[in-house]
């Protein structure tokens, strides 16, 4: 099984020089339940081209500092690519921005809903109460046709989606180790976030009880089942 991680995050050398890139974190997380898979990270946010739909067996769409409404050179090409992936039956798994751009492209809506949510939040995933790491101010506000809500939070009614074609997505960041974000925020305190907001988020990440395996089995089962049915 060959999985490509499409990375749309900006990596900030000043603060993250000794940290793994976001796409690498996603590959490490997905590998927890997909030991049989090989992963390739494609840094689309830095200018790498989007792959042909049949170049890999499945795709993970990363988070991003961009919103679906922002102008980026890769934004419309990504929308077109996602529609082509659906037509080709390529399995898609989205995280945070990936969750939002998939919903917005496939007939739903994602938009800014208020202040940024950063830290640890409680979620109901298919009736199971879990905690997850978050950093976002946008949410899916309209469910795409044919999609089912499989995860929610008090503050985020559409926290995970399963589609009626091979696609699934989550709003939280299952790939984030707690010290990854808290280290970044300590270094960038007062720049990326105001000091008080950064301190609140750091305290939550430092006290995190989020499982490193969060949603890994669901993602692994999704890719296996999608490829078995293809």
N, C-alpha and C positions, 0 to 999 in steps of 0.2 A: 504494500500500500504506500503510495507516494502522496504526501500532503504538502501543499504550499501555504505558507503563512504570508499574506499580503500585509505589509507593515506600512501604516500611514502616519506614524508618530514621528515627531521631531525629537531627536536625541540631542540633549544639551551638553556638550563637552565640558563646559565649565563646572557643571554640577554632577554629571553622570559619568565622568571619565573612567571610573573603575567599576561601573555597573553594567550588567548585560543590557542589550537593546531590547525594546519591547517585543519585537518579533521573536527573539530568542526565548524570552520568558514564556510566550505563548506555546512555542514548540516544546519547551521543557515541561510545561503543565500538561499539554495534550499527550505527551509521551508516557505520562503516568498510567494511562489505561490503553495506550496504543503502542505497546512495545514492538509490535510487528511492523510499524510504520516508519518510513524515513521522512524527514522534514527538511524543507528548503525554505529559507526566509528570503522574500523578495521585497526590497526596500523601495516601494512605489513612491512613498512620500519624498524620497531623496532623488527621484527621477528614473528609477528602473521601470521598464515597460511592463504592462500587464501581460501575463502569459496567455498563450492559446488555451482555450477551454479544455482541450484534451491533453494538455501537457502534463497534468497531474490527475490523481484520482479524486482529490477533494481539496477544498480551500477553506482557510480560516481568515476572516476579515478582521483586522485589528481595530483598536481604538484610535483616536486622533485628537489633537488639540483643535481641529476644525469641526464646525457644525455642518449639517447637510445644506444649510442656506449660504455657506461661505463660498467665495470664489477661490478655487485652487485649480491648477492646470490639470490635475488628475480627476477632478470631481465629476464632470460630465462623462469623460471616458470610463470612469468606474461605474456610473449608472448604466451606460450602454453595455459594459462588460457583464454586469450582474444580470441584465435582461438576457444577454446571450448565454450566460451560464445556466439560467433557468431553462431556456429553450434546449440547451444541450444536455440537460439532466445532470449537471455537475453538482455534487454535494457542497453546500455552503454552510459555514458556521460563523456567526458574527458575534463580536464582543464590543460592548459600549457603542462607539461610533459605528462599528460594523452592524450592530443591532439596529441602530437608527437609520443608517443609509439603506439597509435592506428593506426595512418597513416602508420608508419613504419612496423607494423606487418601485416596490411591488404593489403599490396602490393604497398604502396607508399614509400616515403623516408623522413627522418628527419635528419638534420645535423647542425653542427655549421656553422654560416654564418658571424660572425664578432664579434664586441664588444657587451657586454651585453647592452640590452635595459632595463632601469629601470626608472619608473616614470609613467606619464600619456601620452597616445597616442590616436590619433584620428582614428576611425574605421568607415568603411561603412558596416553596417549589413543589408543585404537585401534592400539596397537603403536608409537606414536611417543613418544619421551621429550621432555617439555617441563617448564618450570618455571612455577609460578603463584603469585600472591599469595593469602594466606589469613588469615582472622581468624575462628576459630570454635572452640567446644568441644563442639558437637553434631555427630552424624553420622547418616547413614542406616544402620541396622543390619539392616534386613530389606528386601529388594528387593520392590517391589509386583508382583502378578501381571501377566504380560504385558510387564514392563519388562526391558530388557537393560542390563547394565553395560558401558559403553563407555569408562570411564576409572577408574583406580585409582591409589593411592599405597601405599607401604609402610605408612604409618600410617592410611590411609583406604581400605578395600577397595571402597567404593562412592562414587567421586568424580565420576562422570557417568553419567547414565541416558538411554536412549532408550526411549520407550513404544510400544505397539502401537496407539496413537491419536496425534493430533498433539500431542505433548508431549516435551520434552527438558529436561535440567537438569544443572547442574554445581555442585560444592561450592566450588571456588575462585572468586576474584573477578577475572574477566578485565578488568573495567572500571577497576580501581584503577591509576592511575599511581603509581610508587614514591614520588615526593615528596609525593603526597597524604597517604599514611598516615604517613610519617616526619615531616612537618610537624605533623600532628595530634598524634602521640605526643610530639614535643618540647614542644609547648605544654601537653599534658595529663600530662606525666611526673609520676608519683607520685600521680595522682588516678585516672585511668581504669585505669592499670596501675601496679604497683609499679615503682620506678625501675630495678631490675636487669632486670626483664622487658621494660620499655620500651626500655632500652638495647640489649638483645639483638635485639629486633625492628627497631629503628631501623637497626642495623648491617646487617641482612639487606636491608632495603628500600633503604638507601643503596648497597648492592653488587649490586642486583638486575639480572638479565639477562633478565627476563620480557618477552616481546614484547608491544607495544601491540596487536598484531593477534591475540593469543591467542584461539582458538576463534571469532573473528568470522566466518570463512568458513563454519564448520560451522553457526553460528546463522543466517547469511544463507541458506544452502542449505536449512536446515530450514524457515524461513518460506516461501521461494519454493515448495518442493516441497509443503508442506502446503496452501498456497493454490491451487496449480495443480491439486491433486487434489480440492479441495472443489467 
